[in-house]
Amino acid sequence: TQLLEQSPQFLSIQEGENLTVYCNSSSVFSSLQWYRQEPGEGPVLLVTVVTGGEVKKLKRLTFQFGDARKDSSLHITAAQPGDTGLYLCAGARNTGGFKTIFGAGTRLFVKA
Amino acid sequence: GAGVSQSPSNKVTEKGKDVELRCDPISGHTALYWYRQSLGQGLEFLIYFQGNSAPDKSGLPSDRFSAERTGGSVSTLTIQRTQQEDSAVYLCASSLGLAGNNEQFFGPGTRLTVL
């Protein structure tokens, strides 16, 4: 069974702090995506990484794909209340079919 | 509309009843996906469609679950003889293509409560 484990499960921090969220697996993925989900809505894509070792930046968010394409991290600098939400990583494998596996998510709460 | 829409937004049903959930994907998106999200959990992949075809139904939790897509557009997820453990938010997503690096656009979900 392919699993994507995310840590921490829950994070409550003050505005202005930095944080890192991790997504780990024993499986290799052809691509990995990070989504953010707010209450009552579906997830919204933040970034897709496809190359081992790839680093992508989106304003205060930095995403990294592990060299072996089994893990990823999301780092947020100077968190703001608007960053509050559920962060989900999703790994895809294109081997004779299609399956996307989502992690259980990290619920982030940024206090003003 | 511009995005993925789902109906109903909320559904409360009694154990043993059948329910039908609808998804309207973004026009032109050939791939469509169904997920289930239980409280405090991540997304559980149920089934995907490429056009009207669903090549792999192994993600469906039981034979009480079925899904179809017609005209390469609207999809329905049907749950027969609902059980309390079926209670969850059912999310639909669509994408231009099937490759894993395509962005999936999600609908707001249908919250199903089985009493």
Interface residues (C-beta under 8 A of the other chain):
Chain A: L4 Q6 F29 S30 S31 Q33 G40 E41 G42 P43 V44 L45 T48 V50 L88 A90 G91 A92 R93 N94 G97 F98 K99 T100 I101 F102 G103 A104 G105
Chain B: V4 A31 Y33 Y35 G40 Q41 G42 L43 E44 F45 Y48 Q50 P55 D56 G59 L91 A93 L98 A99 G100 N101 E103 Q104 F105 F106 G107 P108 G109
